[in-house]
Amino acid sequence: MKNKLLNADVSNQLYANYAIGKDVQAMKAVVGEEALSSEDLLYLEFLDKFERKFVTQGAYDTRNIFQSLDLAWTLLRIFPRELLHRIPAKTLDLYYSRDATS
């Protein structure tokens, strides 16, 4: 049950950030990149990496749930902890600062 909740929190945060990233991408097309805030640029970086590394998985690539969670946390660490509103503080305490290589 604990892992399911962790997965749900991480998944919710990933897709919320993805949706914001898509909005920022659309805004960039209208106003240009120079008009974006530093926070907006984080969402664009996340959007690019999320699509290239997480969503796009080749036919011969295999990734188990633990590898997917590690990758998810690596992507979420693009953002300052304060922007990860959908993940409980206790979960962030455990996983946000974790060394990505461990």
URLINCOR-V674170 format. One record per residue. N is the residue number from 0. RES is the residue in three letters. PSI is psi in whole degrees, 0 to 359 (999 if undefined). OMEGA is omega in whole degrees, 0 to 359 (999 if undefined). NEAR is the number of other C-alpha atoms within 8 Angstrom. Layout:
<<N & RES & PSI & OMEGA & NEAR> <N & RES & PSI & OMEGA & NEAR>>
This chain:
<<0 & MET & 318 & 181 & 4> <1 & LYS & 315 & 179 & 5> <2 & ASN & 324 & 178 & 6> <3 & LYS & 319 & 178 & 7> <4 & LEU & 317 & 178 & 8> <5 & LEU & 313 & 179 & 9> <6 & ASN & 319 & 181 & 9> <7 & ALA & 315 & 179 & 8> <8 & ASP & 314 & 180 & 11> <9 & VAL & 315 & 179 & 13> <10 & SER & 314 & 178 & 8> <11 & ASN & 317 & 180 & 9> <12 & GLN & 318 & 179 & 12> <13 & LEU & 310 & 185 & 10> <14 & TYR & 331 & 174 & 8> <15 & ALA & 315 & 180 & 8> <16 & ASN & 325 & 177 & 11> <17 & TYR & 315 & 180 & 12> <18 & ALA & 317 & 177 & 8> <19 & ILE & 319 & 178 & 9> <20 & GLY & 319 & 178 & 13> <21 & LYS & 321 & 177 & 10> <22 & ASP & 316 & 179 & 8> <23 & VAL & 320 & 178 & 11> <24 & GLN & 317 & 178 & 9> <25 & ALA & 319 & 179 & 8> <26 & MET & 320 & 179 & 9> <27 & LYS & 322 & 180 & 11> <28 & ALA & 333 & 182 & 8> <29 & VAL & 312 & 188 & 6> <30 & VAL & 346 & 182 & 9> <31 & GLY & 154 & 184 & 9> <32 & GLU & 326 & 182 & 7> <33 & GLU & 340 & 179 & 5> <34 & ALA & 355 & 182 & 7> <35 & LEU & 150 & 177 & 11> <36 & SER & 169 & 177 & 6> <37 & SER & 326 & 176 & 6> <38 & GLU & 318 & 177 & 7> <39 & ASP & 319 & 181 & 10> <40 & LEU & 327 & 175 & 9> <41 & LEU & 318 & 179 & 10> <42 & TYR & 324 & 176 & 13> <43 & LEU & 319 & 177 & 12> <44 & GLU & 314 & 179 & 9> <45 & PHE & 313 & 181 & 14> <46 & LEU & 312 & 180 & 12> <47 & ASP & 310 & 183 & 8> <48 & LYS & 323 & 179 & 10> <49 & PHE & 314 & 180 & 11> <50 & GLU & 319 & 183 & 9> <51 & ARG & 321 & 188 & 8> <52 & LYS & 329 & 187 & 8> <53 & PHE & 309 & 184 & 11> <54 & VAL & 313 & 182 & 7> <55 & THR & 108 & 179 & 7> <56 & GLN & 122 & 182 & 8> <57 & GLY & 162 & 181 & 5> <58 & ALA & 332 & 183 & 4> <59 & TYR & 3 & 176 & 4> <60 & ASP & 135 & 175 & 6> <61 & THR & 141 & 180 & 5> <62 & ARG & 122 & 178 & 7> <63 & ASN & 176 & 185 & 6> <64 & ILE & 324 & 181 & 6> <65 & PHE & 320 & 176 & 7> <66 & GLN & 322 & 178 & 8> <67 & SER & 318 & 178 & 10> <68 & LEU & 319 & 177 & 10> <69 & ASP & 316 & 178 & 9> <70 & LEU & 319 & 178 & 9> <71 & ALA & 314 & 179 & 11> <72 & TRP & 322 & 177 & 12> <73 & THR & 316 & 179 & 9> <74 & LEU & 319 & 181 & 10> <75 & LEU & 333 & 179 & 10> <76 & ARG & 354 & 172 & 9> <77 & ILE & 327 & 185 & 9> <78 & PHE & 149 & 169 & 9> <79 & PRO & 148 & 181 & 7> <80 & ARG & 323 & 184 & 8> <81 & GLU & 341 & 180 & 6> <82 & LEU & 359 & 181 & 6> <83 & LEU & 71 & 188 & 10> <84 & HIS & 340 & 186 & 7> <85 & ARG & 358 & 181 & 8> <86 & ILE & 127 & 181 & 10> <87 & PRO & 147 & 181 & 8> <88 & ALA & 321 & 181 & 6> <89 & LYS & 320 & 178 & 6> <90 & THR & 318 & 177 & 10> <91 & LEU & 321 & 177 & 11> <92 & ASP & 322 & 183 & 8> <93 & LEU & 322 & 193 & 8> <94 & TYR & 337 & 186 & 8> <95 & TYR & 316 & 184 & 10> <96 & SER & 357 & 184 & 7> <97 & ARG & 137 & 177 & 7> <98 & ASP & 125 & 183 & 5> <99 & ALA & 343 & 181 & 7> <100 & THR & 353 & 182 & 3> <101 & SER & 999 & 999 & 4>>
